Amino acid sequence: MRRMTALYAGAAAAVIAGTATGQAIELGPRPEYLVNRMQEGPLKDRLEACIGQPAHRTQFSIAHRGAPLMFPEHTVEGNRAAALMGAGIMECDVTFTKDKQLVCRHAQNDLATTTNILATDLADTCVTPFTPASGDAPATAECRTSEITLDQFKSLHPKMDSYDKTASSVEGFMGGNPDWRTQLYAVQPATLMTHKESIDLIKSLGAKFTPELKAPEVEMPFDGMTQEDYAQMLVDEYKSAGIPASDVFLQSFNLSDILFWIRNDPDFGAQAIYLDDRYEAWDEDEGEIDPNDPATFKPTMPELADMGVRYIAPPLWMLVTAGHDGVSIVPSAYAMEAKEAGLNIITWSLERSGPLTTGGGWYYQSINDVVHGDGDMYNLVDVLAQDVGVVGMFSDWPATVSFYASCMGLN
C-alpha cells in the first residue's frame, strides 16, 4: 500500500474558524458525492471515515479564480465562497486598464466572455466588435481591459465565463454556459475587483495570496509602462498594503517575470511560481515537452533551480501518466525530475473540465484511458499529493481539495 504522508488525527483540534466573520469551514455535499462514486479500496475507506468531520483551512487548497464552478470568476462573491470552503491561498489574475490600474481578470481580452460589456455602451471599445456566426465561421468578439478606464471596468457586471460560438445575436453569444456549471449565483450581479481590493478582501478572509501577472495583449511598453514596470507594480501593491512577502506567491507563465522578481525583489521572488506552459511551444528542432521524456525539458529542471526558481506549476496532466497495468495513475518523468531538482510543485486546475465520465478532457489527457467517472477524481488527487508530492492544488471548487487535505492532515 502506498505511503500516506500524514495521518488525519485530532480533527476537532485542527478546526480553524475559517473566515474573519467567525464562520467554520463548510464543505457542502460535493466531497461525499465524489467519495461515494469511488471504487472500493483503502483510499475510499480512508476518505469515507472523514465525511462529516470538521475541516480546516489549508494552503494545499488554492482557489482558482475564486470558485468558478458555480460563481462568476474573480468576484468578491466567488472569493468569499472559496474562503468558506477552506481555501488557504486565493488567486487574482492581474491585468491592467487603459489608465494603468491593476484589476483581476483571467486575461486582458476576456471581457466579452466574462462580463456584460457587449450589452453596454462600452461595446464600442471592443477591438473586435461582435460578429455573428455565419456558415462555418463562429461568432466572435474581443474586448480588452486596456481599452477602458478603471471606472468603466467597475461599471461592468461579471458573468460566468462562457459564450456561444453559434450565436447570431449578442444575447445569444453571452450565453453558452456549460450544463455542468450553474448560473445560480450569476443572476444577481456579482462584484468585480481591482487588485488592491482583492488584497484587502483576501486578507480579511484569513488566506494568503497568489496573484498571476497575465501576459499583455497590447504591445509593451504601454503608454510608457514596460513589462518590468508592470511586474514591479504588482509587488508594490502588496508592499503598500503591508503584506509580508512570505504570504505572497507570485505567478507568471513568463519565465522572464519570475527572474525579474528573483533579481529585484528576492523576498518575493523566493516563492514566485513559474507556470509551465511549455507544452504549447513548438520548435522545429526540439519539439514540445513530453512529460515522460526529460530530454525535452528546456530549460532542464536543474537549470531552472540554478536560476533561483523554487516553485513550478504545470497542468494536472503533465504530472501523471497511466501505469503499465492500464488501470493505475502514476507520476510522470516530468514530476520525478522536478522533485529530483528540489522544485516545489503546484498544479492546476481540478474540476475545470466537467464530469469525468468521458475521460475528463484536456486536464486529464495523459490519463484519459484510466479515468471513467467522478469517483476517479480523488484517485488523481491522492497520487498528486502522496506520490508526486505537490504542495498545492488549484481547484474551481475548493471544497473538494480542502476535504482531502483535512482528511490527510495536510497543512
C-alpha positions as a Markdown table, in Angstrom:
| # | Residue | x | y | z |
|---|---|---|---|---|
| 1 | Met | 0.0 | 0.0 | 0.0 |
| 2 | Arg | 1.3 | 3.5 | -0.9 |
| 3 | Arg | 2.7 | 5.5 | 2.0 |
| 4 | Met | 0.4 | 8.2 | 3.4 |
| 5 | Thr | 2.3 | 11.3 | 4.3 |
| 6 | Ala | 0.4 | 12.3 | 7.4 |
| 7 | Leu | -2.5 | 10.8 | 9.4 |
| 8 | Tyr | -5.7 | 12.6 | 10.0 |
| 9 | Ala | -5.7 | 12.9 | 13.7 |
| 10 | Gly | -7.3 | 15.2 | 16.3 |
| 11 | Ala | -9.8 | 16.6 | 13.8 |
| 12 | Ala | -11.6 | 18.8 | 16.3 |
| 13 | Ala | -8.4 | 20.4 | 17.4 |
| 14 | Ala | -7.5 | 21.1 | 13.8 |
| 15 | Val | -10.5 | 23.2 | 13.0 |
| 16 | Ile | -9.9 | 26.8 | 12.2 |
| 17 | Ala | -12.8 | 29.2 | 12.4 |
| 18 | Gly | -12.4 | 29.9 | 8.7 |
| 19 | Thr | -13.4 | 33.4 | 7.8 |
| 20 | Ala | -13.0 | 36.7 | 9.5 |
| 21 | Thr | -16.7 | 36.6 | 10.4 |
| 22 | Gly | -16.0 | 33.6 | 12.6 |
| 23 | Gln | -17.7 | 31.0 | 10.3 |
| 24 | Ala | -16.3 | 27.5 | 10.4 |
| 25 | Ile | -15.3 | 25.8 | 7.2 |
| 26 | Glu | -18.3 | 24.4 | 5.3 |
| 27 | Leu | -17.6 | 21.8 | 2.6 |
| 28 | Gly | -21.1 | 21.0 | 1.4 |
| 29 | Pro | -22.2 | 17.7 | -0.2 |
| 30 | Arg | -19.7 | 17.5 | -3.1 |
| 31 | Pro | -16.8 | 15.7 | -1.4 |
| 32 | Glu | -19.2 | 13.0 | -0.2 |
| 33 | Tyr | -20.7 | 12.8 | -3.6 |
| 34 | Leu | -17.3 | 12.1 | -5.1 |
| 35 | Val | -16.2 | 9.6 | -2.4 |
| 36 | Asn | -19.4 | 7.6 | -2.9 |
| 37 | Arg | -18.5 | 7.1 | -6.5 |
| 38 | Met | -15.1 | 5.7 | -5.9 |
| 39 | Gln | -14.3 | 2.0 | -6.3 |
| 40 | Glu | -13.9 | 0.1 | -3.1 |
| 41 | Gly | -10.5 | 0.1 | -1.5 |
| 42 | Pro | -8.3 | 1.6 | 1.2 |
| 43 | Leu | -8.4 | 5.2 | -0.1 |
| 44 | Lys | -12.2 | 5.2 | -0.3 |
| 45 | Asp | -12.3 | 3.7 | 3.3 |
| 46 | Arg | -10.0 | 6.4 | 4.5 |
| 47 | Leu | -12.0 | 9.3 | 2.9 |
| 48 | Glu | -15.3 | 7.8 | 4.0 |
| 49 | Ala | -14.2 | 8.0 | 7.6 |
| 50 | Cys | -13.6 | 11.7 | 7.2 |
| 51 | Ile | -17.1 | 12.6 | 5.9 |
| 52 | Gly | -18.8 | 14.8 | 8.3 |
| 53 | Gln | -15.7 | 15.5 | 10.3 |
| 54 | Pro | -14.5 | 19.1 | 10.9 |
| 55 | Ala | -12.3 | 20.6 | 8.1 |
| 56 | His | -9.6 | 23.2 | 8.4 |
| 57 | Arg | -8.3 | 26.0 | 6.2 |
| 58 | Thr | -5.3 | 24.6 | 4.2 |
| 59 | Gln | -2.7 | 26.1 | 1.9 |
| 60 | Phe | -2.9 | 22.9 | -0.1 |
| 61 | Ser | -6.3 | 24.1 | -1.3 |
| 62 | Ile | -5.8 | 27.0 | -3.7 |
| 63 | Ala | -8.8 | 28.8 | -5.1 |
| 64 | His | -8.6 | 29.1 | -8.9 |
| 65 | Arg | -10.2 | 32.5 | -9.7 |
| 66 | Gly | -12.4 | 32.1 | -6.7 |
| 67 | Ala | -15.0 | 29.3 | -7.1 |
| 68 | Pro | -15.9 | 29.4 | -10.8 |
| 69 | Leu | -17.6 | 26.1 | -10.9 |
| 70 | Met | -20.6 | 28.0 | -9.6 |
| 71 | Phe | -19.7 | 31.7 | -9.2 |
| 72 | Pro | -18.5 | 34.2 | -11.8 |
| 73 | Glu | -14.7 | 34.2 | -11.6 |
| 74 | His | -12.6 | 36.9 | -9.9 |
| 75 | Thr | -15.5 | 38.3 | -7.9 |
| 76 | Val | -16.0 | 39.2 | -4.3 |
| 77 | Glu | -18.7 | 36.6 | -4.0 |
| 78 | Gly | -16.6 | 33.8 | -5.6 |
| 79 | Asn | -13.7 | 34.5 | -3.2 |
| 80 | Arg | -16.0 | 34.5 | -0.2 |
| 81 | Ala | -17.3 | 31.1 | -1.2 |
| 82 | Ala | -13.8 | 29.8 | -1.7 |
| 83 | Ala | -12.8 | 31.0 | 1.8 |
| 84 | Leu | -15.8 | 29.3 | 3.3 |
| 85 | Met | -14.7 | 26.1 | 1.6 |
| 86 | Gly | -11.3 | 26.2 | 3.3 |
| 87 | Ala | -9.1 | 27.6 | 0.6 |
| 88 | Gly | -5.9 | 28.8 | 2.3 |
| 89 | Ile | -4.5 | 30.6 | -0.8 |
| 90 | Met | -6.5 | 32.7 | -3.2 |
| 91 | Glu | -5.8 | 33.9 | -6.7 |
| 92 | Cys | -6.2 | 37.2 | -8.5 |
| 93 | Asp | -5.1 | 37.0 | -12.2 |
| 94 | Val | -3.8 | 40.5 | -12.8 |
| 95 | Thr | -4.0 | 42.7 | -15.9 |
| 96 | Phe | -4.3 | 46.5 | -16.4 |
| 97 | Thr | -6.7 | 49.1 | -17.7 |
| 98 | Lys | -6.3 | 51.9 | -20.1 |
| 99 | Asp | -5.3 | 54.2 | -17.1 |
| 100 | Lys | -2.8 | 51.6 | -16.0 |
| 101 | Gln | -4.7 | 50.3 | -12.9 |
| 102 | Leu | -4.4 | 46.7 | -11.9 |
| 103 | Val | -7.6 | 44.6 | -12.0 |
| 104 | Cys | -8.5 | 40.9 | -11.5 |
| 105 | Arg | -9.2 | 39.3 | -14.9 |
| 106 | His | -8.0 | 36.0 | -16.3 |
| 107 | Ala | -6.9 | 37.7 | -19.5 |
| 108 | Gln | -6.6 | 41.2 | -20.7 |
| 109 | Asn | -9.0 | 40.4 | -23.6 |
| 110 | Asp | -11.7 | 38.2 | -21.9 |
| 111 | Leu | -14.3 | 40.9 | -21.2 |
| 112 | Ala | -16.6 | 39.6 | -24.0 |
| 113 | Thr | -17.0 | 36.2 | -22.3 |
| 114 | Thr | -16.7 | 37.1 | -18.6 |
| 115 | Thr | -18.8 | 40.4 | -18.4 |
| 116 | Asn | -21.8 | 42.1 | -20.0 |
| 117 | Ile | -19.6 | 44.6 | -21.9 |
| 118 | Leu | -21.2 | 43.6 | -25.3 |
| 119 | Ala | -24.6 | 44.7 | -23.9 |
| 120 | Thr | -23.4 | 48.1 | -22.8 |
| 121 | Asp | -22.2 | 51.3 | -24.4 |
| 122 | Leu | -18.7 | 50.1 | -23.8 |
| 123 | Ala | -19.1 | 47.6 | -26.6 |
| 124 | Asp | -17.8 | 50.4 | -28.8 |
| 125 | Thr | -14.4 | 50.0 | -27.2 |
| 126 | Cys | -14.0 | 46.3 | -28.2 |
| 127 | Val | -11.1 | 45.7 | -30.6 |
| 128 | Thr | -13.2 | 43.1 | -32.4 |
| 129 | Pro | -16.9 | 44.0 | -32.4 |
| 130 | Phe | -19.4 | 41.2 | -32.0 |
| 131 | Thr | -19.7 | 39.4 | -35.3 |
| 132 | Pro | -22.5 | 36.7 | -35.6 |
| 133 | Ala | -21.8 | 33.2 | -36.7 |
| 134 | Ser | -22.1 | 32.7 | -40.4 |
| 135 | Gly | -21.7 | 29.4 | -42.2 |
| 136 | Asp | -18.6 | 27.6 | -40.8 |
| 137 | Ala | -17.3 | 30.9 | -39.2 |
| 138 | Pro | -18.0 | 31.1 | -35.5 |
| 139 | Ala | -19.4 | 34.2 | -33.7 |
| 140 | Thr | -16.5 | 36.3 | -32.4 |
| 141 | Ala | -15.8 | 39.3 | -30.2 |
| 142 | Glu | -12.7 | 40.6 | -28.3 |
| 143 | Cys | -12.9 | 43.3 | -25.6 |
| 144 | Arg | -9.8 | 44.3 | -23.6 |
| 145 | Thr | -9.4 | 45.9 | -20.2 |
| 146 | Ser | -6.6 | 48.1 | -21.8 |
| 147 | Glu | -9.3 | 49.8 | -23.9 |
| 148 | Ile | -11.3 | 51.1 | -20.9 |
| 149 | Thr | -10.6 | 53.0 | -17.7 |
| 150 | Leu | -10.9 | 51.6 | -14.2 |
| 151 | Asp | -14.2 | 53.4 | -13.6 |
| 152 | Gln | -15.6 | 51.9 | -16.8 |
| 153 | Phe | -14.3 | 48.5 | -15.8 |
| 154 | Lys | -16.0 | 48.7 | -12.4 |
| 155 | Ser | -19.3 | 49.6 | -14.2 |
| 156 | Leu | -19.5 | 46.2 | -15.8 |
| 157 | His | -21.3 | 43.1 | -14.4 |
| 158 | Pro | -19.4 | 39.8 | -14.3 |
| 159 | Lys | -21.0 | 36.6 | -15.7 |
| 160 | Met | -20.0 | 33.0 | -15.9 |
| 161 | Asp | -17.1 | 32.6 | -18.4 |
| 162 | Ser | -18.8 | 31.4 | -21.5 |
| 163 | Tyr | -20.0 | 32.2 | -25.0 |
| 164 | Asp | -22.0 | 30.5 | -27.7 |
| 165 | Lys | -19.9 | 30.3 | -30.9 |
| 166 | Thr | -23.0 | 29.6 | -33.0 |
| 167 | Ala | -24.8 | 32.8 | -31.8 |
| 168 | Ser | -26.5 | 35.2 | -34.2 |
| 169 | Ser | -27.1 | 37.9 | -31.5 |
| 170 | Val | -25.2 | 39.5 | -28.7 |
| 171 | Glu | -27.6 | 38.0 | -26.2 |
| 172 | Gly | -27.0 | 34.5 | -27.6 |
| 173 | Phe | -23.2 | 35.0 | -27.7 |
| 174 | Met | -23.2 | 35.9 | -24.0 |
| 175 | Gly | -24.8 | 32.5 | -23.2 |
| 176 | Gly | -23.3 | 29.2 | -23.9 |
| 177 | Asn | -22.7 | 28.2 | -20.3 |
| 178 | Pro | -21.7 | 24.5 | -20.0 |
| 179 | Asp | -24.5 | 22.5 | -18.5 |
| 180 | Trp | -22.2 | 21.3 | -15.6 |
| 181 | Arg | -21.7 | 24.9 | -14.4 |
| 182 | Thr | -24.6 | 26.6 | -12.6 |
| 183 | Gln | -25.6 | 30.2 | -13.3 |
| 184 | Leu | -27.5 | 30.3 | -10.0 |
| 185 | Tyr | -25.0 | 32.8 | -8.4 |
| 186 | Ala | -24.7 | 34.9 | -11.5 |
| 187 | Val | -28.3 | 36.0 | -11.8 |
| 188 | Gln | -27.9 | 38.9 | -9.4 |
| 189 | Pro | -24.8 | 40.9 | -10.4 |
| 190 | Ala | -21.6 | 39.9 | -8.6 |
| 191 | Thr | -18.8 | 42.3 | -7.8 |
| 192 | Leu | -15.7 | 42.9 | -9.9 |
| 193 | Met | -12.4 | 43.7 | -8.1 |
| 194 | Thr | -9.3 | 45.7 | -8.5 |
| 195 | His | -6.1 | 44.0 | -7.5 |
| 196 | Lys | -5.9 | 46.3 | -4.4 |
| 197 | Glu | -9.4 | 45.3 | -3.5 |
| 198 | Ser | -8.6 | 41.6 | -3.8 |
| 199 | Ile | -5.7 | 42.1 | -1.4 |
| 200 | Asp | -8.0 | 43.7 | 1.2 |
| 201 | Leu | -10.6 | 41.0 | 0.7 |
| 202 | Ile | -8.3 | 38.0 | 0.9 |
| 203 | Lys | -6.5 | 39.4 | 3.9 |
| 204 | Ser | -9.9 | 39.8 | 5.7 |
| 205 | Leu | -10.7 | 36.2 | 4.8 |
| 206 | Gly | -7.6 | 34.9 | 6.5 |
| 207 | Ala | -6.0 | 33.5 | 3.4 |
| 208 | Lys | -2.7 | 34.0 | 1.5 |
| 209 | Phe | -2.2 | 35.4 | -2.0 |
| 210 | Thr | -1.2 | 34.1 | -5.4 |
| 211 | Pro | -1.5 | 36.8 | -8.0 |
| 212 | Glu | -0.7 | 35.9 | -11.6 |
| 213 | Leu | 0.8 | 38.5 | -13.9 |
| 214 | Lys | -1.1 | 38.0 | -17.1 |
| 215 | Ala | 0.6 | 38.4 | -20.5 |
| 216 | Pro | -0.5 | 41.7 | -22.1 |
| 217 | Glu | -2.4 | 41.6 | -25.3 |
| 218 | Val | -1.1 | 45.1 | -26.2 |
| 219 | Glu | 2.5 | 45.9 | -27.3 |
| 220 | Met | 4.8 | 46.8 | -24.4 |
| 221 | Pro | 5.7 | 49.4 | -23.4 |
| 222 | Phe | 2.1 | 50.5 | -23.0 |
| 223 | Asp | 1.8 | 54.3 | -22.6 |
| 224 | Gly | 5.4 | 54.3 | -21.2 |
| 225 | Met | 4.8 | 51.3 | -18.9 |
| 226 | Thr | 7.4 | 48.5 | -19.6 |
| 227 | Gln | 6.9 | 44.8 | -18.7 |
| 228 | Glu | 9.3 | 45.3 | -15.8 |
| 229 | Asp | 7.3 | 48.3 | -14.6 |
| 230 | Tyr | 4.1 | 46.1 | -14.8 |
| 231 | Ala | 5.8 | 43.3 | -12.8 |
| 232 | Gln | 7.0 | 45.8 | -10.2 |
| 233 | Met | 3.6 | 47.4 | -9.8 |
| 234 | Leu | 2.2 | 44.1 | -8.8 |
| 235 | Val | 4.7 | 43.7 | -6.0 |
| 236 | Asp | 4.4 | 47.3 | -4.9 |
| 237 | Glu | 0.7 | 46.9 | -4.2 |
| 238 | Tyr | 1.5 | 44.2 | -1.6 |
| 239 | Lys | 4.2 | 46.3 | -0.1 |
| 240 | Ser | 1.8 | 49.3 | 0.1 |
| 241 | Ala | -0.8 | 47.1 | 1.8 |
| 242 | Gly | 1.8 | 45.9 | 4.4 |
| 243 | Ile | 1.6 | 42.2 | 3.2 |
| 244 | Pro | 4.7 | 40.2 | 4.1 |
| 245 | Ala | 6.5 | 38.5 | 1.2 |
| 246 | Ser | 6.0 | 35.2 | 2.9 |
| 247 | Asp | 2.2 | 35.5 | 2.3 |
| 248 | Val | 2.5 | 36.1 | -1.4 |
| 249 | Phe | 3.1 | 33.5 | -4.1 |
| 250 | Leu | 3.6 | 35.5 | -7.3 |
| 251 | Gln | 2.9 | 33.7 | -10.6 |
| 252 | Ser | 3.7 | 34.1 | -14.3 |
| 253 | Phe | 3.9 | 31.9 | -17.4 |
| 254 | Asn | 6.7 | 34.2 | -18.5 |
| 255 | Leu | 10.0 | 33.0 | -17.0 |
| 256 | Ser | 11.4 | 36.5 | -17.5 |
| 257 | Asp | 8.9 | 37.8 | -15.0 |
| 258 | Ile | 10.0 | 35.2 | -12.4 |
| 259 | Leu | 13.7 | 36.0 | -12.9 |
| 260 | Phe | 12.9 | 39.7 | -12.6 |
| 261 | Trp | 11.3 | 39.2 | -9.2 |
| 262 | Ile | 14.1 | 36.9 | -8.1 |
| 263 | Arg | 16.7 | 39.6 | -9.0 |
| 264 | Asn | 14.8 | 42.8 | -7.9 |
| 265 | Asp | 12.6 | 41.6 | -5.0 |
| 266 | Pro | 14.3 | 38.4 | -3.8 |
| 267 | Asp | 12.0 | 38.1 | -0.8 |
| 268 | Phe | 9.0 | 37.9 | -3.1 |
| 269 | Gly | 10.9 | 36.1 | -5.8 |
| 270 | Ala | 11.9 | 33.3 | -3.4 |
| 271 | Gln | 8.4 | 31.8 | -3.8 |
| 272 | Ala | 7.4 | 33.0 | -7.2 |
| 273 | Ile | 5.7 | 30.3 | -9.2 |
| 274 | Tyr | 6.8 | 29.5 | -12.7 |
| 275 | Leu | 3.6 | 28.4 | -14.5 |
| 276 | Asp | 4.8 | 25.9 | -17.0 |
| 277 | Asp | 3.0 | 26.0 | -20.4 |
| 278 | Arg | 6.0 | 24.9 | -22.5 |
| 279 | Tyr | 3.8 | 22.1 | -23.8 |
| 280 | Glu | 2.3 | 24.7 | -26.1 |
| 281 | Ala | 5.7 | 25.8 | -27.5 |
| 282 | Trp | 6.8 | 24.2 | -30.7 |
| 283 | Asp | 10.3 | 24.3 | -32.0 |
| 284 | Glu | 11.2 | 22.6 | -35.3 |
| 285 | Asp | 14.4 | 21.2 | -33.8 |
| 286 | Glu | 13.4 | 20.5 | -30.2 |
| 287 | Gly | 9.6 | 19.9 | -30.4 |
| 288 | Glu | 7.3 | 20.2 | -27.4 |
| 289 | Ile | 7.7 | 19.0 | -23.9 |
| 290 | Asp | 6.9 | 15.3 | -23.5 |
| 291 | Pro | 6.1 | 14.8 | -19.8 |
| 292 | Asn | 7.7 | 11.3 | -20.0 |
| 293 | Asp | 10.9 | 12.3 | -21.8 |
| 294 | Pro | 13.2 | 14.5 | -19.7 |
| 295 | Ala | 15.3 | 15.2 | -22.8 |
| 296 | Thr | 12.6 | 17.5 | -24.0 |
| 297 | Phe | 12.6 | 19.7 | -20.9 |
| 298 | Lys | 14.2 | 23.0 | -22.0 |
| 299 | Pro | 15.4 | 24.5 | -19.7 |
| 300 | Thr | 16.0 | 21.4 | -17.6 |
| 301 | Met | 14.8 | 21.2 | -14.1 |
| 302 | Pro | 18.3 | 21.6 | -12.6 |
| 303 | Glu | 18.8 | 24.7 | -14.9 |
| 304 | Leu | 15.6 | 26.2 | -13.5 |
| 305 | Ala | 16.7 | 25.6 | -10.0 |
| 306 | Asp | 20.1 | 27.1 | -10.7 |
| 307 | Met | 18.3 | 30.3 | -11.9 |
| 308 | Gly | 16.7 | 30.6 | -8.5 |
| 309 | Val | 13.3 | 29.1 | -9.4 |
| 310 | Arg | 11.8 | 27.3 | -6.4 |
| 311 | Tyr | 8.2 | 26.7 | -7.5 |
| 312 | Ile | 7.0 | 25.2 | -10.7 |
| 313 | Ala | 3.3 | 24.7 | -11.7 |
| 314 | Pro | 2.3 | 22.6 | -14.7 |
| 315 | Pro | -1.2 | 21.5 | -15.5 |
| 316 | Leu | -2.5 | 18.3 | -13.9 |
| 317 | Trp | -1.9 | 16.0 | -16.9 |
| 318 | Met | 1.8 | 16.8 | -17.1 |
| 319 | Leu | 2.5 | 15.3 | -13.7 |
| 320 | Val | 0.8 | 11.9 | -14.2 |
| 321 | Thr | 0.5 | 9.1 | -16.7 |
| 322 | Ala | -1.2 | 5.7 | -16.9 |
| 323 | Gly | 0.5 | 2.8 | -15.2 |
| 324 | His | 1.8 | -0.2 | -17.1 |
| 325 | Asp | -1.2 | -2.1 | -15.7 |
| 326 | Gly | -3.5 | 0.0 | -17.8 |
| 327 | Val | -5.6 | 0.9 | -14.7 |
| 328 | Ser | -3.5 | 2.9 | -12.2 |
| 329 | Ile | -2.3 | 6.5 | -12.2 |
| 330 | Val | 1.4 | 7.0 | -11.6 |
| 331 | Pro | 3.8 | 10.0 | -11.6 |
| 332 | Ser | 5.3 | 11.2 | -14.9 |
| 333 | Ala | 9.0 | 11.6 | -15.6 |
| 334 | Tyr | 8.4 | 15.3 | -15.5 |
| 335 | Ala | 7.2 | 15.1 | -11.9 |
| 336 | Met | 10.1 | 12.9 | -10.8 |
| 337 | Glu | 12.7 | 15.3 | -12.5 |
| 338 | Ala | 11.1 | 18.3 | -10.8 |
| 339 | Lys | 11.3 | 16.6 | -7.4 |
| 340 | Glu | 14.9 | 15.5 | -8.0 |
| 341 | Ala | 15.8 | 19.1 | -8.8 |
| 342 | Gly | 14.3 | 20.2 | -5.5 |
| 343 | Leu | 11.5 | 22.2 | -7.0 |
| 344 | Asn | 8.2 | 22.6 | -5.2 |
| 345 | Ile | 5.3 | 21.6 | -7.4 |
| 346 | Ile | 1.9 | 23.2 | -7.6 |
| 347 | Thr | -0.7 | 22.1 | -10.2 |
| 348 | Trp | -3.8 | 23.4 | -11.9 |
| 349 | Ser | -6.8 | 23.1 | -12.1 |
| 350 | Leu | -9.1 | 20.4 | -10.6 |
| 351 | Glu | -12.8 | 20.5 | -11.6 |
| 352 | Arg | -12.1 | 22.7 | -14.5 |
| 353 | Ser | -13.4 | 20.4 | -17.3 |
| 354 | Gly | -16.6 | 19.0 | -16.1 |
| 355 | Pro | -17.7 | 15.4 | -15.3 |
| 356 | Leu | -15.1 | 12.6 | -15.8 |
| 357 | Thr | -17.5 | 10.1 | -17.4 |
| 358 | Thr | -15.8 | 10.6 | -20.8 |
| 359 | Gly | -12.2 | 10.7 | -19.6 |
| 360 | Gly | -12.0 | 14.2 | -18.2 |
| 361 | Gly | -11.0 | 16.2 | -21.3 |
| 362 | Trp | -7.8 | 18.4 | -21.6 |
| 363 | Tyr | -6.9 | 18.4 | -17.9 |
| 364 | Tyr | -6.8 | 14.6 | -17.8 |
| 365 | Gln | -5.4 | 14.0 | -21.3 |
| 366 | Ser | -2.4 | 11.8 | -20.1 |
| 367 | Ile | -4.8 | 9.5 | -18.1 |
| 368 | Asn | -8.0 | 9.7 | -20.2 |
| 369 | Asp | -7.9 | 5.9 | -20.7 |
| 370 | Val | -7.9 | 5.1 | -16.9 |
| 371 | Val | -10.5 | 7.8 | -15.9 |
| 372 | His | -14.1 | 6.6 | -16.1 |
| 373 | Gly | -16.1 | 8.8 | -13.7 |
| 374 | Asp | -16.1 | 11.4 | -11.0 |
| 375 | Gly | -15.0 | 8.8 | -8.4 |
| 376 | Asp | -11.6 | 8.8 | -10.1 |
| 377 | Met | -11.1 | 12.5 | -9.1 |
| 378 | Tyr | -9.8 | 11.6 | -5.6 |
| 379 | Asn | -7.6 | 8.8 | -7.1 |
| 380 | Leu | -5.8 | 11.6 | -9.0 |
| 381 | Val | -5.6 | 13.9 | -6.1 |
| 382 | Asp | -4.1 | 11.2 | -3.9 |
| 383 | Val | -1.4 | 10.3 | -6.5 |
| 384 | Leu | -0.6 | 14.0 | -6.9 |
| 385 | Ala | -0.4 | 14.5 | -3.1 |
| 386 | Gln | 1.3 | 11.3 | -2.0 |
| 387 | Asp | 3.4 | 10.1 | -4.9 |
| 388 | Val | 4.2 | 13.3 | -6.8 |
| 389 | Gly | 4.3 | 15.4 | -3.6 |
| 390 | Val | 2.6 | 18.6 | -4.8 |
| 391 | Val | 2.5 | 21.3 | -2.2 |
| 392 | Gly | -0.7 | 22.9 | -3.5 |
| 393 | Met | -3.6 | 22.3 | -5.9 |
| 394 | Phe | -5.7 | 24.9 | -7.8 |
| 395 | Ser | -9.4 | 24.0 | -7.9 |
| 396 | Asp | -12.5 | 25.5 | -9.4 |
| 397 | Trp | -14.4 | 24.2 | -6.3 |
| 398 | Pro | -12.0 | 24.4 | -3.3 |
| 399 | Ala | -14.1 | 22.2 | -1.0 |
| 400 | Thr | -13.0 | 19.2 | -3.0 |
| 401 | Val | -9.3 | 19.7 | -2.2 |
| 402 | Ser | -9.9 | 21.1 | 1.3 |
| 403 | Phe | -11.7 | 17.9 | 2.2 |
| 404 | Tyr | -8.9 | 15.7 | 1.0 |
| 405 | Ala | -6.2 | 17.9 | 2.7 |
| 406 | Ser | -8.1 | 18.0 | 6.0 |
| 407 | Cys | -8.7 | 14.2 | 5.9 |
| 408 | Met | -5.0 | 13.6 | 5.3 |
| 409 | Gly | -3.7 | 16.1 | 7.7 |
| 410 | Leu | -2.1 | 18.4 | 5.1 |
| 411 | Asn | -1.4 | 22.0 | 6.1 |
